[in-house]
Amino acid sequence: MSSNDTALMEKIVSLCKRRGFVFPASEIYGGISNTYDYGPLGVELLRRVKNAWWNAMVLERSDIVGLDSAIIQNPKTWETSGHVSGFSDPMVDCKKCKARFRADKLDDSRCPERSSKKPTECGGELTEPRAFNLMFKTNIGAAESSSSVAYLRPETAQGIFLNFQNVLNSTRIKPPFGIAQIGKSFRNEITPGNFVFRTREFEQAEMEFFVPPAENDRWYEHWKTERFNWYVGLGIDPAKLRQREHDKDELAHYSTGTNDIEYLYPFGWGELEGVACRTDFDLKRHSEASGVDLRFFDPETKERYFPYVIEPAAGVNRAALTLLIDAFEEQDVEGEVRTVLHFHPQVAPITVGVFPLVKKEGMPEKAAEIERVLRRAHFSTFYDEKAAIGRRYRRQDEIGTPFCVTIDGDTMSQDIVTVRHRDSMKQDKVAVKELEAFLRDAIGSWKRA
């Protein structure tokens, strides 16, 4: 299976800006390449993705705890981890337009002068590849010097390894256990574009699961399955998901295995999440460099050892983009195009739209009252009384709102509302006093058609 649907990607990008999911950053000043701001709906989508991940990885488990480590760590962190010396991509320059490209991603790149052309297809000649370090440098303190150099973290994982003993001592937890973290990371990448798929500033959701070395393989299989099923559970089409085990020549020198969960994007298969066996490399390196013993002491066996680590690492922004693409559909409804995002209600930016049928007969006041009740019950709501009811439904379809509640004549006479379902467009009559329970049941039983 393959994909190369430029038109679909253009529709997604257009919808994202028009409806307030994603805006080009600094747009009034001409923007800045591969940098984006998330609008009112986009920030809600990101928040719900993060909540869903945190619930699955931390709140619903007794063997994983959370952490929020600093973005700027002691520079020795990155020297020890190998990022300063070895964290680089092969880069080439076009001698004609001066644009830079990743040498290993030329098929995904486009000439900035002719977007329909790949590098060299526009007649430009490329330089020889050279290593390009991805670390963002900064300086600490008032004076800039070699001793003040620091780095913005390129991953959240190292902060977890540095705090391994702190977590052990403060929680009394023991292997097998995990430490989870969501936070910003920064990589000065030469990006191929593809919207927010790969950007220089992004949010990661990573978990380091520490296990006795003998249990490494079992837990590796566990997390491969667990993480794949999480995406399916969020409504992503399993036919567009696959797992790809890395060949030996792709593995980091310290890794015994890495498995990518990949999705079929409009521009082809791409990594959605990686599950990697990092062995005991990181804890050993930091232990040796710092002089602090980062081994775990088992009081029962009297054994002291460096745990092996299984790392599921996901990109929050990439997960949100995947949900947008997978949910997008254009339908022909009575000769008109209906654009709909089939979001799982768990991640939809707006859960319930509330509309008075007309702006009279007390309906707006009753609708506002019901909207307040639902909002206080922790539903994400949107109130709208402008335009014909059909047009209001279409607006909510386009942003993925799973349910719309309409206040009509039956509401005023019998305290009954009309609940319209986004995916099927089916409508149910529900008593106002039963509305909250009805919506919670509909959310809990939702399945992608």
Phi, psi and omega in degrees: 000137178221171181208140173204070187252084181297322182297319179297316181297322178296323178294320179296313181298317180297315179299319183299320179283316184298322186259001172088031172273306185220134175241149171297133181290146177054036189299326182291344176254017179095001176078180176216134193302137175053038178228134188222153172250147179258125183279189184306317179282324180296319181292328176290322177297314178301316182298321181287326174297315180295319178297318180296318179294314182295321177299313183290324187268333186239301188293328182268003181234151178259357185249014178225134177241167184257165179206153172222094184270164185289147176290321178258114178251170174306132183305334179297336176305312186278335172292316181292320182286347180093003183288324183294319184269333190233004183269085186215161174242152174285127186238144174230154176245145172274122182291342182274305185258354178071009178287152179252143181222153170285128184295332181268003181230029184296327180294336180269351187266160179227146178293131181293339179274330179222096188295344179277351185251146172276164176306139182082337179289344179268005179096359179277153178254139182264147175287170173292145179298145174217155183289136181232111182290136187268358183284136172273120179272149171213179179232142179256133178095180186281328184256135178271125176203174180297332181280348181260002183291134173222178184224145167283135187297137176270353177201158180272346189300319186297325176299329177291315181297321180296331183261012183305308181291324178301317180292317178303311185290330184270339184248342183063022177279160180215158181300144001279129177206165182232157172237124185248149181206141172240129180185170182284142172227162188221129177222126182279064188278149166273099191270148178276003183094234182058042173061230185268014180300318179222115181228168183280335176240124184208167182248131181252151169236103185238150175221130175255119183253113186268125186226154169302139184309324182292342183260006186304308186296321181296315182288330176299314179295321180301311186285332173299313181291316183300315184287323176299315182293334179297317180292320177297321179295336177275005174097003180289137183298115182297338178291342178256011177245148173207161174249133180234115178281132180292140171292161183301325181283353176269340188288146168297154186298337182263358187263141175261353179178144174218135181235122177265131167272118185245152178237147179273094179281167176301339179257010177118180179293136178214157182289129175261319179204149176243140173242117189235146169267110182265004185050217180254018187304308187293313180298320179296314182298314181290328177295314180294318185285326184267339185080005179263129181286111181258020176281155175267134176256119179270110183294339181280315182264351184063021181265143176241124185208159171274119178295153168278160186231130169254128186238105165277121183233118182240152172261123181297315181296321180290323177297319179296317177299318180297318178297320178298312182295315184292330182278342188289133175208143171246125183242150174266111180241105178054045176083359178244150179276123176254116177267128184219142172252114183273058178295144165299136180305336180294332183244355180299131180303319175243129181271319186223126169266139181237123187227132164283139181299317177224163182266052178198182176060026177079002183293318178301319180295318179293320179296318179297323178295315180294321178298319179296319180297315180294321180295319179290340175272012174073028166273145172275117190240162175216126180257136180210130178235008184261143177078170180296153185299323179297321179291323177295321176300316183296322177299318180288326175303318186290337177256001172089019179290119188287334184222141173236132180251121181250130177263119185227198181299323179296329178294316183289330183261329186233002182061043179238134178249165175256123178255120180254130182267128183302310190290316183263344187064012176291150179237139178237144173268126185225135176294141182303320182292343179255003188297313182300314180295321179299315181294319179295322178292320179295322177294315182293332183259006184296138174220143179292128181292000000 
